[in-house]
Amino acid sequence: MSILLAFAAFASIGFARGLAALLWMSIVLCAVVGTMRREPPFGATLNHWDETVAYAAVFSLVSSFSHSVRLRQFRRSYTALMRSLPWRLEASQRRYWAHE
């Protein structure tokens, strides 16, 4: 878990989204390894399925926090939000779209 936190701290998409992506990959990896080793899901000892459930719980917690932060951040009008997006077309690019 500490390795995931360290990699998420340096993610270019932000800590919460980076951690959510890394946790999702960990969930898939643990499920695949548990399937390949044919481990019983409800065994008496801890196995990869238990780790999958733990990562899924942390993922749901992180994703609930990241969604709530994102909604509070954009409490502006739709027009102001669309004007602030980085992918909007510049004036020189609008010419080409207008002629088509």
ZIJOVEN-V185700 format. One record per helix or strand of 2 or more residues. SS is the DSSP state (2 for helix, 1 for strand). FROM is the first residue (numbers start at 0). LEN is the number of residues. If there is no record, write none. Layout:
# ZIJOVEN-V185700
((SS FROM LEN) (SS FROM LEN))
This chain:
# ZIJOVEN-V185700
((2 1 8) (2 14 22) (2 47 26) (2 77 7) (2 90 9))
